[in-house]
Amino acid sequence: MPKAMSLDSQTSTYCAHRLKVLATTHRLAILRILFMGPQHVGQINAALALEQSLLSHHLKVLRQQGFVESRREGKAVLYQLAPGVKAQEPDGINLGCCTLTFPSVGTQGQAQPPVVPSPSEST
């Protein structure tokens, strides 16, 4: 039998907070896009087709929580994964307490969207 891992209360709270930040399909999709490399806001928006204010909100949350970094390039803003976010596993996010992985990149080099069960499929 594998030995169960125990987490202290502080680590559990930290991990739960990190997972909560990622508990939206839009934030996961943004990170998935950034796995392919740095992207301008316009490129991210073209891929997700979100309202500009909603995309800005999600990018702000991801930036504040240390998942992404941004830098201004003229009038455009370039986003990339923050150092240490990309895990050793392909397409994995290092949460500091565990690793969240995405399905592999598709054969055409396009990232496949995260699979999200419909409400009727979740338990």
C-alpha positions as MATLAB code, in Angstrom:
seq = 'MPKAMSLDSQTSTYCAHRLKVLATTHRLAILRILFMGPQHVGQINAALALEQSLLSHHLKVLRQQGFVESRREGKAVLYQLAPGVKAQEPDGINLGCCTLTFPSVGTQGQAQPPVVPSPSEST';
ca = [
       0.000    0.000    0.000;
       1.322    3.463   -0.804;
       1.905    5.618    2.219;
      -0.621    8.461    2.495;
       0.883   11.928    2.331;
      -0.026   14.220    5.180;
      -0.123   17.968    4.781;
       0.014   20.346    7.678;
      -2.801   22.864    8.035;
      -0.808   25.775    6.596;
       0.210   23.793    3.503;
      -3.354   22.554    3.020;
      -4.708   26.091    3.227;
      -2.102   27.354    0.755;
      -2.839   24.523   -1.677;
      -6.608   24.995   -1.403;
      -6.199   28.718   -2.138;
      -4.039   28.044   -5.224;
      -6.555   25.506   -6.529;
      -9.432   27.921   -5.881;
      -7.722   30.585   -8.006;
      -7.583   28.103  -10.892;
     -11.144   26.887  -10.434;
     -12.438   28.713  -13.517;
     -12.321   27.498  -17.087;
     -11.133   30.899  -18.315;
      -8.090   31.028  -16.031;
      -7.130   27.481  -16.913;
      -7.509   28.292  -20.608;
      -5.309   31.386  -20.218;
      -2.571   29.335  -18.551;
      -2.890   26.677  -21.228;
      -2.342   29.319  -23.923;
       0.693   30.680  -22.072;
       2.249   27.204  -21.994;
       2.926   27.747  -25.702;
       4.973   30.855  -24.860;
       4.491   34.553  -24.093;
       1.364   36.071  -25.641;
       0.026   39.579  -26.061;
      -3.403   40.311  -24.598;
      -4.833   40.539  -28.106;
      -3.569   37.034  -28.933;
      -5.091   35.604  -25.760;
      -8.354   37.386  -26.471;
      -8.417   36.119  -30.064;
      -8.084   32.549  -28.797;
     -10.723   32.867  -26.053;
     -13.103   35.505  -27.442;
     -13.863   36.976  -24.021;
     -15.106   40.445  -23.191;
     -12.019   42.629  -22.704;
     -13.014   43.473  -19.119;
     -13.454   39.786  -18.215;
     -10.088   38.837  -19.725;
      -8.420   41.733  -17.895;
      -9.974   40.587  -14.622;
      -8.717   37.006  -15.024;
      -5.243   38.164  -16.046;
      -5.115   40.487  -13.022;
      -6.044   37.645  -10.643;
      -3.463   35.307  -12.213;
      -0.817   38.046  -11.994;
      -1.640   38.903   -8.355;
      -1.482   35.225   -7.383;
       1.913   34.739   -9.040;
       0.869   32.499  -11.926;
       1.727   34.972  -14.709;
       3.903   38.010  -15.288;
       3.303   40.918  -17.603;
       5.400   43.548  -19.267;
       4.446   46.462  -21.437;
       5.737   46.545  -25.010;
       4.714   49.913  -26.377;
       0.915   49.968  -26.251;
       0.640   46.177  -25.920;
       1.012   44.037  -22.800;
       2.838   40.724  -23.048;
       1.947   37.932  -20.609;
       3.986   34.857  -19.768;
       4.044   32.169  -17.123;
       5.820   33.282  -13.967;
       9.109   31.536  -13.137;
       8.504   28.295  -11.279;
       4.902   27.890  -12.466;
       5.738   25.447  -15.233;
       6.311   22.036  -13.651;
       8.803   19.387  -14.747;
       5.966   17.355  -16.255;
       4.927   18.438  -19.743;
       2.040   20.881  -19.544;
       2.074   20.853  -15.735;
       1.473   23.717  -13.334;
       3.541   23.646  -10.165;
       1.189   24.694   -7.381;
       3.825   24.345   -4.679;
       1.919   21.494   -3.058;
       1.020   19.420   -6.109;
       1.141   19.522   -9.895;
      -1.855   20.117  -12.130;
      -1.419   18.774  -15.668;
      -3.236   19.496  -18.908;
      -3.851   17.025  -21.727;
      -1.023   16.943  -24.286;
      -0.760   19.493  -27.059;
      -2.638   18.408  -30.198;
      -0.974   17.044  -33.317;
      -1.278   20.386  -35.132;
       0.613   22.137  -32.330;
      -2.605   23.634  -30.980;
      -3.301   23.356  -27.297;
      -6.385   21.331  -26.550;
      -8.754   23.090  -24.140;
      -8.998   21.711  -20.622;
     -11.751   19.145  -20.321;
     -14.480   20.432  -18.045;
     -17.367   18.109  -17.128;
     -20.850   19.450  -17.604;
     -22.859   20.039  -14.410;
     -24.751   16.791  -14.978;
     -21.451   14.847  -15.113;
     -19.981   16.260  -11.907;
     -20.616   14.615   -8.575;
];
